[in-house]
Amino acid sequence: MPYFLYLVRCRDNSLYCGITTDLKRRIAEHNSFSKKAAKYTRGRYPVKLVYWEKFDTRADASVREAEIKNWPKNKREELAAIVYNCK
């Protein structure tokens, strides 16, 4: 089963990084109005997917997530800007 690391931009222009096995479903949860909406982006929707990577194991995805979350804000912004501008 593949694991996806993803980076979304929230309505308040903040970035959120997470891991999922179903990228489409997870983005829909972030944008949901229900009580099942994603905990950390609730109230900051809609979100827009700006970056994702695919991994074979959850451990690899978790290592990369921790790496990105420890980056300074400007480095995460650069990653989001590069990918966003390529679409």
KABEL-V967532 format. One record per residue. N is the residue number from 0. RES is the residue in three letters. PSI is psi in radians with two decimals (999 if undefined). OMEGA is omega in radians with two decimals (* if undefined). NEAR is the number of other C-alpha atoms within 12 Angstrom. Layout:
BEGIN
n:N res:RES psi:PSI omega:OMEGA near:NEAR
n:N res:RES psi:PSI omega:OMEGA near:NEAR
END
This chain:
BEGIN
n:0 res:MET psi:2.23 omega:3.13 near:11
n:1 res:PRO psi:2.65 omega:3.07 near:18
n:2 res:TYR psi:2.46 omega:-3.12 near:25
n:3 res:PHE psi:2.28 omega:2.94 near:31
n:4 res:LEU psi:2.32 omega:-3.10 near:37
n:5 res:TYR psi:2.72 omega:3.11 near:38
n:6 res:LEU psi:2.16 omega:3.12 near:36
n:7 res:VAL psi:2.62 omega:3.04 near:38
n:8 res:ARG psi:2.18 omega:-3.12 near:30
n:9 res:CYS psi:2.96 omega:-3.13 near:25
n:10 res:ARG psi:-0.60 omega:-3.14 near:19
n:11 res:ASP psi:0.21 omega:3.08 near:16
n:12 res:ASN psi:0.17 omega:3.07 near:18
n:13 res:SER psi:2.82 omega:3.12 near:23
n:14 res:LEU psi:2.46 omega:3.09 near:34
n:15 res:TYR psi:2.36 omega:-3.12 near:36
n:16 res:CYS psi:2.39 omega:3.13 near:40
n:17 res:GLY psi:3.14 omega:3.14 near:36
n:18 res:ILE psi:2.50 omega:3.10 near:34
n:19 res:THR psi:2.90 omega:3.03 near:30
n:20 res:THR psi:-0.28 omega:3.14 near:23
n:21 res:ASP psi:1.69 omega:-3.01 near:19
n:22 res:LEU psi:-0.80 omega:-3.13 near:24
n:23 res:LYS psi:-0.79 omega:-3.14 near:16
n:24 res:ARG psi:-0.71 omega:-3.10 near:16
n:25 res:ARG psi:-0.72 omega:3.11 near:29
n:26 res:ILE psi:-0.69 omega:3.09 near:35
n:27 res:ALA psi:-0.67 omega:3.09 near:23
n:28 res:GLU psi:-0.69 omega:3.11 near:25
n:29 res:HIS psi:-0.57 omega:-3.10 near:36
n:30 res:ASN psi:0.15 omega:-3.09 near:29
n:31 res:SER psi:2.58 omega:3.07 near:21
n:32 res:PHE psi:-0.05 omega:-3.05 near:17
n:33 res:SER psi:3.04 omega:3.09 near:14
n:34 res:LYS psi:-0.28 omega:3.11 near:13
n:35 res:LYS psi:0.07 omega:-3.13 near:15
n:36 res:ALA psi:2.65 omega:-3.11 near:22
n:37 res:ALA psi:2.26 omega:-3.03 near:26
n:38 res:LYS psi:-0.80 omega:-2.99 near:19
n:39 res:TYR psi:-0.23 omega:3.10 near:20
n:40 res:THR psi:0.08 omega:3.11 near:33
n:41 res:ARG psi:2.26 omega:-3.13 near:24
n:42 res:GLY psi:-0.15 omega:3.12 near:19
n:43 res:ARG psi:0.30 omega:3.12 near:24
n:44 res:TYR psi:2.81 omega:0.08 near:29
n:45 res:PRO psi:2.67 omega:3.08 near:24
n:46 res:VAL psi:2.74 omega:3.12 near:32
n:47 res:LYS psi:2.24 omega:3.11 near:30
n:48 res:LEU psi:2.16 omega:-3.13 near:31
n:49 res:VAL psi:-0.25 omega:-3.11 near:30
n:50 res:TYR psi:2.52 omega:3.01 near:33
n:51 res:TRP psi:2.69 omega:3.06 near:31
n:52 res:GLU psi:2.61 omega:3.13 near:28
n:53 res:LYS psi:2.40 omega:3.14 near:23
n:54 res:PHE psi:2.68 omega:3.12 near:22
n:55 res:ASP psi:-0.52 omega:-3.11 near:16
n:56 res:THR psi:2.66 omega:3.10 near:19
n:57 res:ARG psi:-0.60 omega:-3.14 near:21
n:58 res:ALA psi:-0.78 omega:3.12 near:16
n:59 res:ASP psi:-0.73 omega:3.13 near:19
n:60 res:ALA psi:-0.68 omega:-3.14 near:26
n:61 res:SER psi:-0.68 omega:3.10 near:24
n:62 res:VAL psi:-0.80 omega:-3.14 near:17
n:63 res:ARG psi:-0.68 omega:3.11 near:26
n:64 res:GLU psi:-0.81 omega:3.13 near:28
n:65 res:ALA psi:-0.69 omega:3.12 near:16
n:66 res:GLU psi:-0.86 omega:-3.11 near:17
n:67 res:ILE psi:-0.69 omega:3.14 near:30
n:68 res:LYS psi:-0.43 omega:3.12 near:23
n:69 res:ASN psi:-0.13 omega:3.09 near:14
n:70 res:TRP psi:2.65 omega:3.01 near:17
n:71 res:PRO psi:2.74 omega:-3.06 near:13
n:72 res:LYS psi:-0.71 omega:-3.09 near:17
n:73 res:ASN psi:-0.56 omega:3.11 near:15
n:74 res:LYS psi:-0.68 omega:3.06 near:16
n:75 res:ARG psi:-0.67 omega:3.11 near:27
n:76 res:GLU psi:-0.69 omega:3.11 near:26
n:77 res:GLU psi:-0.74 omega:3.11 near:18
n:78 res:LEU psi:-0.82 omega:3.14 near:25
n:79 res:ALA psi:-0.69 omega:-3.11 near:29
n:80 res:ALA psi:-0.72 omega:-3.13 near:20
n:81 res:ILE psi:-0.86 omega:-3.11 near:14
n:82 res:VAL psi:-0.76 omega:-3.12 near:19
n:83 res:TYR psi:-0.75 omega:-3.11 near:18
n:84 res:ASN psi:-0.33 omega:-3.13 near:12
n:85 res:CYS psi:-0.25 omega:-3.07 near:10
n:86 res:LYS psi:999 omega:* near:10
END
